[in-house]
């Protein structure tokens, strides 16, 4: 794991995710551009920041993240490479003024099992259990202010290959969060 930064004791904001392939990221970027004129008030996510989060870890010590790595490596090795479909748009919360615009990621049982294994690994490494159910999605944008719920067009961006698990840290900056890989594990390499 890379240990650059001002202090190894300072907590880093971390998460475990599956990155998308370049072609899928390109399709999502095109979809965002087509949505911009029709969905007002959204702070759009940069396409290079898109990923399928399996487990948000929150503020974490480098020690805790290092302790999590062997379990993530084993978990990734046991999961075969998978294919997911980038399908329909949705909003969080499900009712009232929207806060998040997302794109669903239809995953199969392999990815669901991988997410559950990541959850068990995080708990075993000392992280608190996640209290929300896993909903596979890509966050496309967020609203700061209350808005009416927009009409969302039908969307199907095809499939993407999911072939590696990444432990990321998130560095907040003036242009938004930048996700820096701390460790990467290829799927199916047990």
N, C-alpha and C positions, 0 to 999 in steps of 0.2 A: 504494500500500500504506500502511496506517496504521502509523505509527511511534511509537505511544505506549508509555510504559513508563519504567522507571527509567534504562535505558541502551540506546543503540542498539547497543553492542558486546556486550551480554549475549546468549548464545544463547537461542533460543526453540525449544520442541519443536513441530515442524511436520509436516503431512501434507497430501496432496492427496486429495480425496474428492468423491463425488457425494451431495448431500443428497437425502432423500426428501421427497415431497410431504406436506402436512398430513394428508390422509386416510389415507395409508399409515402415518404416524407414529401416528395415532389407533388404527388396527387393531393395530399392534405393541404399543402401550401396553395395550390390552385383553387381548392375548395374555399379556403379562407378568403382569398382574393375575391372570389365570386360572391361571398356572403357579405363582405364589408359594406357595400352600398345598401344592403337590405336589412341589416341588423345594427341598430344605432346604439351608441354609447358603450361599446365593448372595448376593453383593453385586450387586444389579440395577443396570443402566445406566439413567440417566434417559432417557426417550424423546426429549427434545429434544437429547440427545447422540448419537443414532444417525445413522449415515451409512455409505455404502459406501466404505471406504478403498481407493484405487487405488495409492497409494504413500506409505508412511511415510518421512519424511525424517529424523526424530530431531532432536537438538539442532542448530540451524542459525543461522547469522548472518543478519542482515537483508540484508546485501550478497548472500549466496548466494541468498536467497529472491527478492530483486529481480531478480537475474540469471536466475532460472528463469521469471519471469512472462511474458516474450514468447513463450517456447516453449509454455507452458501455454495462453496465449491462442490461438495458432495451432492447437494440437492440439484444443482445444475447438471452434474454428470449423470444423474439418474433420470433426467427428463429428456426425452428425444426432442429434436428440432420440431417445431410446430408451425402451423399455418393459422393465421387469424384473418377474419374478414372485417374491414372497416366499413361499418354499415350506416346506421341512422343517427340523426342529431337528437339531442335531448337537452333538458334544462335541470339544474339543481337550484333550489329545491323543487320538488315536484309540483308544488302549488304556490301561488302568490308571486311576488316579485322575484324574477330570476336573478341569481348571483353568478352562475356558471353555465356556459354553453359548452357542451361536450359532444364527442363523436363516439358512438358505441364501438367496442371491439368484441366481436363474437369469437370467443375462444372455445376450444374443445376441452375435454376432460384432462388432457396432459397439462395444459396451462393452469387449470383450476387446481390440480394436484400440486403443481409447482408453487402456486401461491400459498396453499395450505402448508406446504413444507417450509416456505420462507417464514410464515407466521410462527410455526413451531420453533424454527431456528432462532428467530428474534426473541421469543419468550425465553428459550433456554439460555440465551446470551444476556438475559437480564432486562430486556425491554418489556414494558407493560403490554398486555394483550390489546389488540385493536378492538375497539368497541363497536365499529360499524361493519356491516357485511361488505364483502368485496364486490364491487361493480366495475367490471372491466370497461374502461373508457379513456379517451384522450381529452384533456381539457384544452379547448380551442381559445377560450377567452373568458373574461370576467367583467361583470358590471360593478362599478363603484357606487352608483346611485340607483335608487329604485326606478324601475321601468316597467311598462306593461309587458306581458309575455308576448314575444314576437311569433309570427307565423314562421315555421321552419320548413324549408323545402325537403322533399325526399332526396336521399343521398345514398349512394353505394359506390365506395371507392375501391372496391376489389379486395384482393388478398395481399397479405404481407407475410414474409418469413420471419419467425422469431427464433433466433439461433444463439443468443447469448444473454446471460444474466449479468447485470452491472450494479455494483454498489457505488452510488453517486453521493457527492456532497453538493449542496446548493449554496452558491455564493451570491448574496444579494448585492446589486449595484444599481446605479442610476438608470440603466437601461432595462432593468428587470433581473431576474435570477439567471445565473449561468450555472449549468450542471456539469460538474467536473468528475470524471470517473476516478474512483479510488481503487477499484479492483474489478476485473472482468473475468467471467467464467463461461466457456463455450458449453452449450447444451449438448447432452449426449456423449460426453467425454469421460465416462466413469472409469 
